[in-house]
Amino acid sequence: MATTVTRINITLPKNLASELKEVIPARERSKVITEALKERIARMKREESLKKLKGVWDKAGGIPFKSDKELKAWRRSLWASTEKRFTGKIRE
């Protein structure tokens, strides 16, 4: 299945454009830029979703974690208690 493409005009800092030309072969530049743009858009969408989820979590009276470390510890304890309930033991 062929993908429809469109040509656009963008501007880049001179040093970045030079590095692009130096490192990426001419016939691969669009592919590299496309991949980078897809990754960046996906990251932006994830970040926006997490902000919305945090708002829902806060409104629902969720636990106010002060750091990722606290959140990870809570998740570990949650999974351990769930596993113990279903299997009768905790995996190390």
ZIDATA-V513940 format. One record per pair of residues at least 12 apart in sequence whose C-alpha atoms are under 7 Angstrom apart, sorted by the first residue. I is the first residue (numbers start at 0). J is the second residue. D is the distance in Angstrom with one decimal. If there is no record, write none. Layout:
# ZIDATA-V513940
[[I:J:D] [I:J:D]]
This chain:
# ZIDATA-V513940
none
